[in-house]
Amino acid sequence: MTISFFLIDTSTGESMTNDTADYAKDGDHFWNLMIRMDDGHEKENLTQESVLYFDSPEQAEAFMEKAKKRAI
């Protein structure tokens, strides 16, 4: 499973990503909580989106079943 995180400026539609898998040691992946921004982005216009990518339909189904049980 891979998770991609996006920071979107809702006023411009610009999407900013931080994919540490591209430069992480030994393929380790983590989301850096400190996000460096360019000038011109107001925090009121920023929203965060995450996308999960699964290696197989079975993996996705197992994830959803576990998530449903924890949501109760």
N, C-alpha and C positions, 0 to 999 in steps of 0.2 A: 504494500500500500504506500502511496505517495500522497503527501498533502502539499498543495500550493496555496500560498497566501498572497492576497492582492490588497493594496491600499488604493482606493479610488477617490479621486477628487470629483464630487458630484456636480460641481459648478462647471467643470471643463470636460469631464468624462475621461480624463487622463488616468491610466492605471499604472501603478508603480509596484514592482515585485522585488522580493529579496529571496533568491533561490540559493541558499548556502550550500546545497548539494554540489553546485558547480565548483566550489573551492574548498569544501570541507575535507579534512583529513580522513582517510580510510572510508570515504563514502558516508560518514556520519552526517546527519542532517538535523538542523534545528532552526527555529525561527528566531531571529535576532529581534528582541523586543525594543531595542533602541533603533529608531528609524531616522535616518538623516534626510531632511527635506530641503528642497530648493526654496528660495523665497517665492512668494506668490500663492502659497497654499494656506488657507485658513482652516483651523482645526474643526470649525463648525461644518465645513464642506467635505470632510473626510469620512469615509466608511470603509470597513474592512470586510473582505469576502474570502472564504476558504473553499477549496475544492478538493474532494477526496478522489483519488484514482486507485482503483483496485486491480490486482493482477488477474483476477478471475471472477466470474459471476458467483461462485461458491464463497469466495472471500467476502464479497460485498454482502451476500445474504447473511453470513455469519455475523458480520459487523452490525447489520441492521437488527438482527434478532437480539444481540447483546445490548444494543442501544435501547431497544424497546423495553427490555427487562429493567434496565437501570433508570429509565424515565418514570417508572411507576412509583 
